[in-house]
Structures are given as C-alpha cells and as structure tokens.
Amino acid sequence: SELKQEIQAVKSELKEEIQAVRSELKEEIQAVRSELKEEIQSVRSDLRQTELRLKAEMEAMKAEIIKWMFGAIGLQS
C-alpha cells in the first residue's frame, strides 16, 4: 500500500513536471515564431526597397541609353 502511494506520488510529480516542460516549450515556440515573423517582415521590407532602387536605376540607365542613341543618330544625320 505504501509503495502504491509512492508510485502514485511519483506519477503525479512527473505529470506536473511534464506539464511545466510543455508550457515552457509552448512559450519558447511562440517566441521563436514571433521572432521569425519579425525577421520575415524585415527581409520583405529590405527586398521591396532593393526592388524599388533597382527599378529606379534601370529607368535611369534606360534614359541614358536613349539619350546616347539619339545623340548617335543626330551625329549620323
């Protein structure tokens, strides 16, 4: 009878510890998810800024090429 009580006490203690570990893991997982969401948002923002900068540079290069083409056509005329 005493052994059964000890076993029951150990089971109960283990259940509590397992529940505590589960809670900790859930909190840590949630924290990691939040960090990942922030990082993803930051990367998306950086990519968008890079995309806009590249588009602006391409437009500038396009204008420069057109200017040189008209200059070359003007010289040939």
N, C-alpha and C positions, 0 to 999 in steps of 0.2 A: 504494500500500500504506500509506504513511504517512497519507494523507488518510482512508483507511478506518479506520485506528486512531483518528485524531482524532474522526471521526464516531462511532465506537463508544464512545469515552470520553465524548463529549458526551451521547450517548443514555443511557449508564449514569448519568451525573451527573444528567440530567434525571429519570430514573426514581427516583433516590434523593430528589431534591427533591420530586417529586410524592408519593412515599410519605410524606415528612415532613409535607407540607401536609395530606394525607389524615388522618394521625394527629392533627395539631393540630385539624383540623375535627371529627373524631370526639370528641375530648376536649371541645371547646367546645360541641358539640351536647349531649353528655351533661351538661355543667354547666348549660346552659340548661334542659334537661329537668328536672333536679333542682330548679332554682330555680322553674320553673313548677309542679312538683308541690307544693312547699312553699307557694307563693302560693295555689294552688287549695285546699289544705288549710286555710290561714288564712282564706280567703274563706268556705269552707264552715262553719268554726267560727264566724265572725262572723255569718253568716246564721242559724245554729242559735240562737245567743244572742239575736239580734234576734227570731227567731220565738218563742222562749220568753218574752221580755219582752213582746212584743205579745199573746201569749195571756194572760199574767197581767193586763195592762192591760184586755183585753177582758172577762175574768172580773170584774175589779173594777168596770168600767162596767156590766156586766150586773147585778151585785149592787146597785149604786146605783140603776139603773132600777127594779128590782123593789121596792126599798125605797120609792122615790118613788111607785110605782104603788099599793102597799098603803097608803101614807100618804094618797094622794088618795082611795082607796076608803074608808078609815076616816073621812075628813072628810065624804064624801058621805053616809055612813051616819049 
